[in-house]
Amino acid sequence: MKNISPLNNIHQLGQYGNFENKNDNELVKIKEIKNIFIYQVVQFKNSPKSELVIDNLVFPDVLQVKTNKEIRILWMGPNNWLVISDKNIKNELDNNFSINDFAVTDISHSRSIIELEGSNAKEVIKKGSPFNIENLAENNCCNTIFNGITITIDNIEQNKNKIRIISLRSFGESLYHSITDACLEFGYKAI
Amino acid sequence: MLYIKCPYCGIRAQTEFAYGGDATVKRPELNKEITDKEWDEFVYLRKSLRGKHLEFWHHISGCRQWFKVQRDTATHEIFKTLKPHEEL
């Protein structure tokens, strides 16, 4: 079965907005991250607390992200994490986390992910979010809002100003419109 | 705009939160015989205080946790935020 990505209907490749007379590095690059596995891991309230590990990654604390080449683990709230992976690690998660103490849910098809890259990526976020993104270091994440839509911001790479914005799938198209509107001023390239 | 310090995430803008009501109201004990009047008071009657007030807030666009906020209803000054099980 072929998966239809959340932004399939609106993410059209090309250059838009104020892109003329600018080189590629000046434009905001917008990319849809698709065909990726997303799992929500929730530890039950009264379950014994211990260090949680998967693929040699310790589950992170407040606003932190732990990452290796294939997996990113984002802190979503107390006892609540989002595990994003290129490969299917459901079995690994099920083996590591007992159903008596954890709820592991595959939410790969219920999130949309937009990746922004470029020197103005943070400026785009500032237009719609009250969160002070300048305080968000590399491999930090936070839940906040963008023009009224609940989002998760994941700072992937500080040097390249690469940021991922994760939202509920049903808000994906609306969020994409909001973000591309905010990008018009700088010019953007959908890749 | 108010800035509220979530006990879990830190200081965030009010737009990330939802107000959850009076945090001083205690639910009647389970299985205890209570009158209709007492139940009515628990469900509906609220004080409309001017001054320091303890209230519940929900970090709905953040960590999705409930917590208590001690806030002045006249000046909107926030004195303290607590986790739900903590007392002033």
Interface residues (C-beta under 8 A of the other chain):
Chain A: V62 L63 M76 G77 P78 N80 P130 F131 C142 N143 T144 I145 G148 T150
Chain B: M1 Y8 C9 G10 R12 A13 T15 E16 I60 S61 G62 C63 R64 Q65
